[in-house]
Amino acid sequence: MSQHPLPSFQRHLQAQGKRPGTQDRYVSILARFLRETDVPVDSLTADHVYDFLVERGNELSLSASWFNVTFHAMIAWLEMRQLPTELRGLRPKRVAIQPPRWFTAAEARRLIGSVDQRSFRLFFQVMLSTGLRVSEVIAMRLADLDPERPLIRIPCGKGGDGRLVTFSPTLRDRLRDYWRYAHPTDVVFERRPGFDRRPMLPGTVNAALRRAAERAGFTERVSSHRFRHSFA
């Protein structure tokens, strides 16, 4: 455990059936915890986790949603190590329920037209046209695109359930054009088409969206999840 804490944790999360996006977030949080806690891994306890969560919740002013992701990641790690998970009464924070927000047709055109790279532009068009989540588009593979019908197979969505999603002939043509341009070999959206074949990172996708929102003149925070609401 002390030699390979991050791969061990990822395998544990995989065995639990966590989605790839959740696995990556949890492992990233554990990596930050290990960097910021100057204690040998095998000597870490629930008290160290408590101190880490208090610091991130108070000093760094994390939003309730991000604090809760951090909380659950650390609880999962404590459970894996069979350590106590009672953190002096520390609990996830209440998240205020916000009404869903969506883009008007004009806003969506303005935003997508402001995206600076072809791969990101198509990425957001897929979200808007299908209602897929960011993690689902990131994980989308060529093998998931039906060669005969306008269908995308989502093998493992939220909650672990697979499903089929339809898409328009226009989007199908755009995906074909992108394939001719980028020549992906497995995942559709690679980090660096033709050079780095690994899937895009969520942070990179969100950064591209923030840049586009600034160019398009949006003054409020724009979330990629709003594409999903717009589709709905």
N, C-alpha and C positions, 0 to 999 in steps of 0.2 A: 504494500500500500504506500509506504513512504517513498518508493522509487518511482512509481507511476500513478500518482493520485488522479490525474485528469483522465487518462484512458480508462482507468478502473471505474471512475464515476460515469463516464459515457457508456461503458458496457452495461453498468447497472441500470442506467436510464433506458437503454435500448431494451433490456430484459423486462422493464416495467411497461414497455409499449409507448413511451413518450414519443411525440412527433419529433422529426429531425430538427425543426426550428426550436422547439422547447429544449431539446438536448443541447444544442449549441449555446442557447442563452444561459442555461444552468451551468454548463462547463465554463463559460466565460466568467460568470459570477464567482465560481469557485476559484478560478485562476486569479482573479483580482483579490479575493480573500487571502489566498496563500501568499500573494506578493506583499500585501499590506500587513500581514501578521508575521512578525519576526520570531516564529516559534517552529521547531521541527514538527513535521506533519503528524507524526505518531503521538505528539504531546498535546495536540490541539483538543480542546474540550468545548462543551456547550457554552461555557463562560466566554471563550474567545469569540464564538459565533454571536453571542448576545452583544458584546462590545462592538463588533463589526456592524451589526444591524442598527444599533443605537447611533453610531457615528453616521452611517449612511442615511438614516431616517431624519436625524436632526441637523448635523453639520452640513451635509450635502444637499439637504432639502429635496430629497427625491419625491416625486409625485406618489400618491397612494398606490397607483397601479404598479409603478416600477419597484416601489418598496415591497409590495406583495410578491412580485416575481422573485426578488432577491430573497425574501423570507422563505418561500416555498423551495427555492433551490438549496438553501442552507439546511432546511429541515430534511430534504431528501438525502443530503450528504451525511447528516448526523444519523439518520435511519440506516443508511448503508453501513456505517461504521458501528452500528448497534450502540450508539451513545444516547443519553437522555435528550429528549426534544422539548422538555419543559424549560422555557427561556424566561424564567422569573415573571411569568404572566404576559410576556410580549406576544402580541397577536397580529394577524394581518390588519391593515387599516381599512376602514370603510371607504368605499369608492362611490363618489356621488354619481348617480345615474344621469347621464347626459342624453338628451334627445338626439336621434340620429341626424346627421347632416349629409347633404349630397350636393353634387355639382349640377348646375343648370347645363343645358346643352352648350350654351355660349361659353360658360366657364370651363367646361371640359375641353372644348376645342382650343381655347386660349392657353390653358395649362399644358396640354399635350403638345401644342405647337411650340411651346417654349422649352421643351426638353432638348438638351444639347447633344445627345448621342442617339443614334438609330436604335441600338439595342434597348435602351431604357424607354424610348418612345414606344416601341412595340410592346415592351413589358407592360406599360400602363394601359395601352390599348387592349391588351388581353384581359387585364383586370376589369376595365370598364365594360368590355363586351361580354364577359362571362360571369362576373361576380366572384372570381376566384380570389382566395387570400394570397397575400404576399408569399407566404411559405409554400403554397401550392404551385404558384407560378415559378418560383425558384427551383422547385423539385421537378418541374415538368420535363419529361424526356421525349425524344423523338418517338420512342416505342409507345408512348401514351396517346399519340395522335392517330386516330383511325385512318387508314389509307383510303378507305372507300366512302366513309360517311363523315359528316361534320361533327365529330364527337371527340372529346378529350376525356381520357380515363384518369380519374384521380384515385390512385390506389389506396391512399391513406390520408383522409382529411381530418378535420378536428374531431376528436373522440375516437379516431382509429377506423372510421367507416369509409369505405370506398364508394365512388359514384361515377356516373357518366354525365358530362356537361356538353351541351350543344353550343355551337358558335356559328357565326354568319359566314356566308360565302366571301364577303369582303375581307374578314379577318383571316379566312383560310388562304386567300390570295396573298395577303401580307406575310403570313407565316412562310409560304412557299418562296416568296421573294427574299425573305430574310435568310432562308436556308441556302438559297443560291449565293447570297452575299457573304454570309459568315461560315457556311459549311460546318455547322455543329455536328459532332459525332455521337453524342449521347444526350446530355442535358441540352435543352434548347437555348437557354440563356447562360452563356459561359462568362467567366470573369473577364477574360480578354480573348475575344473570339479568335481562334486560330493559334493562340499562344498558351493561354491558361485555360484548360478545359473544365476546371472545377466550377460548380454552380456559383452564381452571384451571391454576395453576402447581403443580408438584410440591411445592414448599416449603409452599404454602398448604394442600394436602391433608394433608401430614405434620403440620403444626401443628394442624390440626383433630383428627387422630387422637391426638396427644399430649394435647390438652385432654380428649378423651373418655376416654382411658385413666386420667388423673388422677381424673376424676369417678367412673369405674367402680371405682376402688380398686386398679388394677394398680400394683404396686411395681417391676416390672422394665420395661425398655425394650420398647415394643410397636412392631413394624414392620408396615407395611402389607402387606409380602410374606407375612406370616403368614396373611392371608386366602387367598392362593393355595395355601399348604400345607394349610390347612384344607379347601379345596375338593378337593384331591387326595386 
